[in-house]
Amino acid sequence: MLIKTFLVQPFYIPSESMIPTIQVNDRVMVNKLTTRFGQPDRFDVVVFTDPAAPEREESFFQAVRRAILEAVGVSVREEDLIKRVIGLPGETITVRNNMVHIDGVPLEEPHLPPGVRMPDYGPVTLGPDEIFLMGDNREFSMDSRVFGPIPIDDVIGEAFMIIWPPSRIGGL
């Protein structure tokens, strides 16, 4: 429990928002130290608390059960999401002609498959403590284009490795 709380934690990915990088039902390891001693870098894949999630009410026994299932990566809190860092504090983000622009400069995204389509968006300028997150599956991702930039403090950690299924074990 101490390792899960402060160092690394497995997370189960139930959605298609990060395809092709992360597949539905993959499990990833998340390094919690990276956010304790710095801020995320562009293109980091991070787990964060959904800004629209309601406050959870649960009994002591429900909380213990949930913590155990989360600790082994079998369950995931519905209010935890995973996306890629696109915009950093102070930058202006715009999407035009299927390309993300940072401060007016097109962003090269080698992690995306060819032919990615996304509607125009923005501009939005990030505050000094905010980041802009997007899923790799741009057409099917509820991300900062929907819920806006998020506070850096809402980042739980950086996903660094797929640990399940065995055929997909490897770094991110």
N, C-alpha and C positions, 0 to 999 in steps of 0.2 A: 504494500500500500504506500510506503514511503517513496519507493522508486516511481510508482505511477503518479504520485502527487507532485514530486519535484523534478524528476529527471526525464524519463521517457514513458510513453503510454501507447498501447496499441489502439487503433480506431478502426471500426468497421465502416465501410463505405456502401450505403444502401442506394445511392442515386447514380444517374448517368451524367451528372454535370461535368465530370472531369475526364470523360472518354475522349481520346484514346489513351491518355496517360495513366488513368486509374479506371479500372473496370468496375461495374456493379458487383458487389459482394467481395471486393478486395479488402484486405486488412493492411493497414499501414502503421508504421512506427512513427511517433511524433516526439521530437526533441523539445522539451519544455524549457531547457536552459537558454536556447538562442533568444527567446523573447524576454527572459529575465535580465540579460546583460547587453541588450542591444535591440535594434529594430529590424524588421524583416527587410530583405533586399528584393529588388525587382526580380520577378519570375520564381521566387520561393513559393512552394506550395504550403499553405498554412491551414490549420484548423482554428476556428474562431467561434465565438458565441453569436448566434443569430440575433441581430439587433431587434427583431420583431417578436422574439420568443417571449411568451408570458412567463411570469414567475412560477416555478414549480412548487406544488404543495404535495408532500408525501410524508408518511409516517417514518419513524426511526427504522423499522424493519424493511420497509420499501427502499429506503435510502441505502441500507447495508446491502441488500440484494442487488440493487442497481450498481453500486460501487464495485462489487465483486465481478459482475458480468462485464462491466466496462474495463476493469483491470486486466481481464484476459482477452479483451477484444471481441467478445461474443456479441455484445450489445453496444449501442451508441445512443447518446442523448440526442433526442430529436432537435434540440436547440444548438447542437454543434454542427457546423458546416465546414466543408473543405473547398478551397478555391486557390487560384494563383494570384500573387501580388503583381499588379500591373502599374498602378500609380503610387507615387511616394509623396510625403508631405510637401505641400506648397506647389505641386504640379497641377497643370490644367489638362484634363482628359477630354478628348473628343473622339467620336467614332464617325468616320466618313468613308463611303465607298468600300465597305468591308475591311477597313484598316483602323487600328487604334492610333491616335496621334497624341503625343506627349508634348505639351507646350508648342504645338503646331508642327512637330517633326514626326513622320510616320515611324511606328515602332515595329522593328523586325521581330517576329515571333516564331523561331524555328521549331518550337514544340507543337505548333498547330498543323493539322493536316491540310493539304491543298484544298482550295475551294470552300473555305470557311465563309459562311454568310452571317452577317449581323446587321441589324438596322442602325441607321444613324442615331447618334446620341450626343448629348452635351452641347456646349462645353460645361464642365463642372470643375471648379478649382478646389483643391484639397486644403484643409486647414493644417496647422503645424503639427498636429498629432493624429492625422488621419491617413488611411491608405485606401486604395481603390482595388477591388478584387473582382476577378472574372473567372468563370469556369472555362476549361479548354473546349468543352462541347458548347460553343457559343450560342447555338440555336436553341438549346434545351437547358440553359443554366439560369437559375434565379440568383443573380449576383448584384454587385454594386450598381448596375444599371437599373435595378429594381428597388433595392433598399438603400441605396446611396453609399457614400464612403463610410468606413467603420473606424472607430477609435483604435489606435494601436494597442491600447490596454485590453481590448476584447480578444486579441490573438492568444490562443492557448499554447501554440507551439508550431514548429516547422516539421512537416512530414518529410522524412528522408529515405524511407525504404518501404517497399511492398514486402510483406512477410507471408501473405497467403493469397491465393493458392500457391503450392510449391512450384508450379510451372511458371509463375510470374515473379518469384523472389528476385529482388534486385533493387538498386538505388533509384531514386527519383531525380 
